[in-house]
């Protein structure tokens, strides 16, 4: 089974702003030590698929650096993870116009490889999947195109492309983000477990398997720029298209709220996303960091990465990223602190004009917040996020859906209140 994996890095990622202000969406840090792009890459590696391209065009420097420093295979292996950024060529001088256009503009790189199937993935989803299962079903059913689908409820169905299938799991019709009154016509046959949860509609997960020949054929039409909105609905009647139902944990990291909840969900006693699985490991950069040190702190439902120095009073339902520093008598609740890219030296601390080191200072109260990398939070700072706050943006922070996002490298002065 010769498979080439293609991970779509997404567009500008405006709904994840300000986390995407200086980095591409796949490079956004998650779970304290990983990047979003590590999820589909790890799924590929765990599935034995080790020829992987990542397509991106916005703020790709940090993503390039992460992949270069992380994914190394044997010199005697043909395995690779390569980034392809949008580039001007004699055939095209445009940026990627959509998911299909990104693949079209990069296809001359793909065709250098001997592959039978193209596995096309999104770079901004959190899930664990053995791709061999969808590939086996694709081959067994002699499909030309397979789409991974997820049963969803009526509330969520209006936000997805919804599919209908026949008794052979062949997709017979498709509608993009249907209105609520149309949903009764789009109920699908799902498992009893899914029915009991009211998840009766099949949503496209944006995960596709194309036969090589079909992918090349469909991308010859220059006016089609998106898989979900154009290529999929236009070809359901023309080709054999199969649904692969997936019932595991999956979430689309589309906006600040879903990103926040996905990260805090990792603090549950039995999280839906399993970071401790031997067979579904999430790979990332191998850093040489010391163990974390905790002094006098009450920790409850907290995920703590390596290299941290914690003197806080209390940390509750929070994810604390690498190299984080939290000082005495501070309280951190419902917060994702991404940590720091490096440790400050004594000289850097002395020369710091604000005299506020990276991390959280003394006697702070932080709740319902995301602290991006390298933030400097002074003493006696109070950040109390929640629905009582209106959306806002300043040079230091952004408020979205009640979540306070402190921008990367922001310096919050002593006694500051949000």
C-alpha positions in Angstrom: 0.0 0.0 0.0 1.8 3.1 -1.3 0.5 6.2 0.5 1.5 9.8 0.4 0.2 11.9 3.3 -0.6 15.6 2.7 -1.4 17.8 5.7 -3.1 21.1 5.0 -1.8 23.9 7.1 -4.9 26.0 6.7 -5.2 29.7 5.8 -4.4 32.7 7.9 -6.0 31.2 11.0 -7.8 34.5 11.8 -10.3 32.8 14.1 -7.4 31.7 16.3 -5.9 35.2 16.5 -3.8 36.4 18.4 -2.3 32.9 18.7 -1.7 33.0 14.9 -0.4 36.6 14.9 3.2 35.4 14.5 2.8 31.7 13.7 0.8 29.5 11.3 -2.1 27.5 12.7 -0.3 24.1 12.7 2.5 25.7 14.8 0.2 26.8 17.6 1.3 25.1 20.9 -1.1 22.6 22.5 -1.1 20.5 25.7 1.9 22.3 27.2 4.6 20.8 25.0 3.3 19.9 21.5 2.3 21.8 18.4 -1.0 21.2 16.5 0.8 19.8 13.5 2.2 17.0 15.8 -1.2 15.5 15.9 -1.7 14.5 12.2 2.0 13.7 11.8 1.9 11.4 14.9 -1.2 9.7 13.6 0.7 9.1 10.3 3.8 7.7 12.0 1.7 5.5 14.3 -0.1 4.2 11.2 3.2 3.4 9.5 2.8 6.2 7.0 6.1 8.1 6.8 6.1 10.1 3.6 4.5 13.3 4.7 4.1 16.8 3.3 2.8 19.8 5.3 1.4 22.6 3.1 1.4 26.2 4.6 1.7 29.8 3.5 1.3 32.1 6.5 4.0 32.8 9.1 5.6 29.5 8.4 9.1 30.2 9.9 8.3 28.6 13.4 6.6 25.7 11.8 9.6 25.0 9.5 11.9 25.2 12.5 9.7 22.9 14.6 9.5 20.2 11.9 13.2 20.5 11.1 14.2 20.1 14.7 11.7 17.2 15.4 11.2 14.7 12.7 14.4 12.8 11.8 14.4 9.4 10.3 17.2 6.9 9.6 19.6 7.8 6.8 18.7 4.5 5.2 15.0 5.2 5.3 12.9 7.0 2.6 10.7 8.5 5.3 10.4 12.3 5.5 8.3 15.2 6.8 8.7 18.2 4.6 7.1 21.6 4.6 5.9 23.1 1.3 5.1 26.8 1.6 3.2 28.6 -1.2 5.6 29.5 -3.9 5.5 31.4 -7.1 6.0 29.3 -10.2 5.7 29.9 -14.0 2.3 28.2 -13.8 1.0 30.2 -10.8 1.9 33.4 -9.0 -1.0 33.3 -6.5 -1.3 32.3 -2.9 -3.2 29.1 -2.1 -6.8 30.0 -2.7 -8.3 26.9 -0.9 -7.6 23.4 0.2 -7.8 21.9 -3.3 -5.8 24.8 -4.8 -3.0 24.2 -2.2 -2.7 20.6 -3.4 -2.9 21.6 -7.1 -0.1 24.1 -6.7 2.1 21.6 -4.9 1.3 18.5 -7.0 4.5 18.7 -9.0 6.3 17.8 -5.8 4.0 14.9 -5.0 4.2 13.3 -8.5 7.9 12.7 -7.9 6.9 10.0 -5.5 5.6 6.5 -6.3 2.2 6.4 -4.6 -1.2 4.9 -5.2 -3.2 6.8 -2.6 -3.1 10.3 -1.4 -4.2 10.8 2.3 -5.3 14.4 2.7 -5.5 15.7 6.3 -6.2 18.9 8.2 -3.5 20.4 10.4 -5.8 21.9 13.0 -7.8 19.0 14.5 -7.3 17.0 17.7 -7.9 13.3 17.4 -6.2 9.9 17.3 -6.9 7.7 14.3 -5.3 4.6 12.7 -5.4 5.7 9.1 -4.9 2.0 8.0 -8.6 1.4 8.8 -9.9 4.0 6.3 -7.3 2.9 3.7 -8.3 -0.8 4.1 -12.0 0.1 3.6 -11.1 2.3 0.6 -9.3 -0.5 -1.1 -11.7 -3.3 -0.2 -14.7 -1.3 -1.5 -12.8 -0.3 -4.6 -13.6 3.3 -3.9 -12.0 6.2 -5.9 -12.5 8.6 -3.0 -13.1 8.0 0.7 -14.2 10.6 3.3 -13.9 10.1 7.1 -17.1 11.1 8.7 -18.2 11.8 12.3 -21.7 11.4 13.7 -22.8 14.7 15.1 -25.9 16.1 16.8 -28.4 18.6 15.3 -26.8 21.6 17.0 -23.4 20.8 15.5 -24.7 19.6 12.1 -25.3 23.2 10.9 -21.6 23.9 11.1 -20.4 21.0 9.0 -20.7 19.5 5.5 -23.3 16.8 6.0 -23.4 13.5 4.0 -25.9 10.8 3.3 -25.0 7.2 2.6 -26.7 4.0 1.3 -26.5 0.5 2.8 -23.0 0.0 1.2 -21.7 3.2 2.9 -21.5 4.9 -0.5 -22.1 8.6 -0.2 -25.1 9.6 -2.2 -25.6 13.3 -1.4 -23.9 16.2 0.4 -24.9 19.6 1.8 -22.7 22.3 3.2 -23.8 23.7 6.6 -27.5 22.9 6.2 -30.2 25.0 7.8 -31.7 23.5 10.9 -35.1 23.0 9.3 -33.5 20.8 6.6 -31.9 18.4 9.0 -34.8 15.8 9.2 -34.0 14.9 5.5 -30.3 14.3 6.4 -30.5 11.6 9.2 -28.1 8.8 8.5 -27.7 5.2 9.7 -25.3 5.3 12.7 -24.5 2.9 15.5 -26.8 2.4 18.5 -24.4 4.2 20.7 -24.4 7.3 18.5 -28.2 7.2 18.2 -28.5 7.2 22.0 -26.4 10.3 22.1 -28.5 12.0 19.4 -25.7 12.0 16.9 -27.7 11.1 13.8 -25.9 13.2 11.1 -22.7 12.3 9.3 -20.3 15.3 9.2 -17.3 15.3 6.9 -14.1 15.5 9.0 -12.0 16.9 6.2 -10.0 13.7 6.0 -9.9 12.2 2.5 -8.3 9.3 0.6 -7.9 9.8 -3.2 -6.8 7.4 -5.8 -3.8 9.0 -7.4 -5.4 9.1 -10.9 -8.6 10.7 -9.6 -6.7 13.4 -7.7 -4.7 14.3 -10.7 -7.9 14.4 -12.9 -9.9 16.5 -10.5 -7.2 19.1 -10.0 -7.0 19.8 -13.7 -10.0 22.0 -13.3 -8.5 25.4 -12.3 -11.7 27.0 -11.1 -12.2 24.5 -8.2 -10.2 25.7 -5.2 -11.8 23.8 -2.2 -12.3 20.1 -1.5 -15.3 20.5 0.9 -17.2 23.2 -0.9 -16.6 22.2 -4.6 -14.7 19.0 -5.4 -16.6 16.7 -3.0 -20.2 17.7 -3.9 -19.4 18.0 -7.6 -18.1 14.4 -7.9 -20.3 12.3 -5.6 -22.5 11.3 -8.6 -19.6 10.8 -10.9 -17.3 8.5 -8.9 -17.5 5.9 -6.2 -17.2 7.8 -2.9 -17.2 5.9 0.4 -17.9 7.0 4.0 -15.6 5.8 6.8 -17.4 6.4 10.1 -15.2 7.4 13.0 -16.6 7.4 16.5 -13.6 8.3 18.6 -12.7 11.7 20.1 -12.3 14.4 17.5 -12.5 18.2 17.7 -11.9 20.9 15.2 -9.6 23.6 16.6 -11.3 26.4 14.7 -11.5 29.2 17.2 -10.2 30.4 20.6 -13.1 28.8 22.5 -12.6 25.3 21.0 -8.9 25.6 21.4 -9.3 26.5 25.1 -11.7 23.7 25.8 -9.6 21.1 24.0 -6.6 22.0 26.1 -8.4 22.2 29.5 -10.1 18.9 28.6 -6.7 17.2 29.0 -7.0 17.9 32.8 -9.9 15.5 33.3 -9.4 12.4 35.3 -10.0 10.3 32.1 -9.5 12.8 29.2 -11.1 12.0 25.9 -7.7 12.6 24.2 -5.2 10.1 25.6 -1.7 11.4 25.8 -0.6 8.3 27.7 -1.3 5.6 25.1 1.7 3.5 24.1 0.2 2.7 20.7 -1.0 6.3 19.9 2.0 8.3 21.0 2.1 12.0 20.2 5.6 12.9 19.0 7.2 16.3 19.3 10.6 17.9 19.6 12.9 16.1 22.0 14.0 18.9 24.4 16.7 18.3 27.0 14.9 19.9 29.9 15.2 19.4 33.7 12.3 17.9 35.7 9.8 20.4 37.1 10.1 21.7 40.6 7.0 22.4 42.8 7.2 24.0 46.2 4.2 24.7 48.5 1.6 24.5 45.8 -1.9 22.8 45.8 -2.3 21.1 42.4 -5.7 19.9 41.3 -6.5 18.5 37.8 -3.3 20.1 36.5 -1.2 19.1 33.5 2.4 20.1 34.2 5.1 20.0 31.5 8.8 19.6 32.1 11.3 22.3 33.1 8.9 24.3 35.3 9.6 26.2 38.6 6.3 26.4 40.5 5.9 28.2 43.9 2.2 29.1 43.3 -0.4 28.9 46.1 -2.9 26.9 44.0 -3.2 25.7 40.4 -6.6 24.2 39.4 -7.8 22.7 36.1 -5.0 24.2 34.1 -2.3 23.2 31.6 1.1 24.6 32.5 3.6 24.5 29.6 7.4 24.0 29.4 9.7 26.2 31.3 6.9 28.0 33.1 7.6 30.0 36.2 4.9 30.9 38.8 5.7 32.7 42.0 4.5 32.6 45.6 0.9 33.1 46.6 -0.4 33.1 43.0 -3.7 31.3 42.0 -4.2 29.9 38.5 -7.6 28.5 37.5 -9.0 27.3 34.2 -5.9 28.6 32.4 -3.6 27.4 29.6 -0.1 28.8 30.2 2.0 27.9 27.2 5.3 28.5 28.9 8.6 29.9 27.5 10.9 29.2 24.6 14.0 29.6 26.7 15.2 30.4 30.3 16.2 33.9 31.0 19.8 34.4 32.2 20.7 36.6 35.2 22.1 39.2 32.9 18.8 39.3 31.0 16.8 39.7 34.2 19.1 42.5 35.4 18.9 44.3 32.0 15.1 43.9 31.8 13.8 47.6 31.9 10.4 46.5 33.2 12.1 44.3 35.9 9.3 41.7 35.3 10.7 38.3 34.4 9.0 35.7 32.2 6.2 33.8 34.0 3.7 34.8 36.6 4.7 37.0 39.5 3.7 37.0 43.1 0.1 37.2 44.5 -1.5 37.0 41.1 -5.0 35.7 40.3 -5.4 34.2 36.8 -8.7 32.6 35.7 -10.2 31.7 32.3 -7.1 32.8 30.4 -4.6 31.7 27.7 -1.0 33.0 28.3 1.0 32.7 25.1 4.7 32.0 25.0 7.2 34.2 26.9 4.6 36.3 28.7 5.9 38.4 31.6 3.1 38.9 34.3 4.0 41.3 37.1 3.2 41.0 40.8 -0.4 41.4 42.0 -1.9 41.1 38.6 -5.6 40.1 38.4 -7.0 38.5 35.2 -10.6 37.3 35.7 -11.9 36.0 32.4 -15.6 35.0 31.9 -18.8 35.8 30.1 -19.0 39.1 31.9 -16.2 40.5 29.7 -17.0 41.9 26.2 -14.7 41.0 23.2 -11.8 43.5 23.1 -8.3 43.9 21.8 -5.3 45.9 23.1 -1.6 45.7 22.4 -1.2 43.3 25.3 -4.2 41.1 25.2 -7.4 40.0 23.3 -10.7 38.9 24.8 -12.8 36.3 22.9 -15.9 34.7 24.3 -14.9 35.6 27.8 -11.4 34.1 27.4 -8.5 36.5 28.0 -5.6 35.8 25.7 -2.3 37.4 26.7 -0.2 38.0 23.5 3.1 36.3 23.0 5.9 38.1 24.8 3.5 40.7 26.4 4.7 42.4 29.5 1.8 42.9 32.0 2.8 45.6 34.6 2.5 45.1 38.4 -1.1 45.5 39.7 -2.7 45.3 36.3 -6.4 44.2 36.3 -8.5 42.7 33.5 
